[in-house]
Amino acid sequence: MEKLPVQRRGKKKSSNEPKHTYLQVGDRVYHKKFKSWGGGVVLETWSSNLPGGLCYVRILFQDGKQRVFDNSFDSACCCYYTGITLLNRMEL
């Protein structure tokens, strides 16, 4: 039997490639589904150095609570897809 060619479904990322993140520290945002939270400011972002690792963002909303969201565009659970909308980006 002949060997069948191996089909690759996508380019594999190396650990030194930058992650595709949505938010940066200092960005002003709001959540489309939870307007009662008010506006928010990104306080912190962090990402794993491991290949396939996760990226998170911590946001302080006007209701006084800090909430953590997935910050990777490569993830189906990215905060962009769940309703976090960027109002403006402030350069620090």
C-alpha positions in Angstrom: 0.0 0.0 0.0 1.3 3.5 -0.9 2.0 6.0 1.8 -0.6 8.7 1.8 0.7 12.3 2.1 0.2 13.9 5.5 -2.1 16.9 5.4 -1.3 19.8 7.7 -4.2 21.8 8.9 -2.3 25.0 9.8 1.1 26.4 10.5 2.4 25.3 13.9 3.5 28.2 16.0 6.9 28.3 17.7 7.3 29.5 21.2 9.1 32.7 20.1 6.4 33.9 17.8 4.3 36.8 19.3 0.7 35.9 20.3 -2.2 37.6 18.7 -3.6 39.5 21.6 -6.6 41.9 21.6 -6.1 44.3 24.5 -3.1 46.1 26.0 -2.5 47.8 29.4 -4.3 51.1 29.5 -7.0 50.3 27.0 -10.5 51.5 27.8 -13.3 49.0 27.2 -16.9 48.1 27.9 -18.9 44.8 27.8 -21.8 44.7 25.4 -23.8 42.2 27.4 -23.2 43.7 30.9 -23.6 47.4 30.6 -24.3 47.7 34.3 -20.5 47.0 34.9 -19.8 50.4 33.3 -16.6 51.1 31.4 -13.3 49.5 32.3 -9.6 49.9 32.1 -7.1 47.2 31.4 -4.8 46.9 34.4 -2.7 43.9 33.5 -2.0 41.4 30.7 0.0 38.3 30.8 0.7 35.3 28.5 2.4 32.0 28.8 5.8 31.3 27.3 4.8 27.7 26.6 3.7 26.8 23.0 -0.1 26.8 23.0 -0.2 28.6 26.4 -2.9 31.0 27.4 -3.2 34.8 27.4 -5.2 36.7 30.0 -6.2 40.3 30.7 -7.4 41.8 34.0 -9.9 44.7 33.7 -11.1 47.0 36.4 -14.7 48.1 35.7 -16.6 51.1 37.1 -18.6 48.8 39.5 -15.3 48.3 41.4 -14.7 44.7 40.4 -11.7 43.3 38.6 -12.5 40.6 36.0 -10.2 38.3 34.1 -10.7 37.4 30.4 -9.0 35.4 27.7 -7.0 37.8 25.6 -5.9 35.6 22.6 -7.4 36.0 19.2 -6.4 32.4 18.5 -8.9 31.2 21.1 -12.7 30.9 20.6 -13.1 32.3 24.1 -11.3 35.5 23.4 -12.8 38.5 25.2 -13.4 40.1 21.8 -15.8 37.3 20.9 -17.5 37.3 24.3 -18.5 41.0 24.1 -15.5 43.1 25.3 -15.3 46.2 23.1 -12.3 48.4 22.8 -13.3 52.1 23.2 -9.9 53.7 22.7 -6.3 52.8 23.0 -4.2 55.0 25.2 -0.4 55.1 24.6 1.4 54.9 27.9 
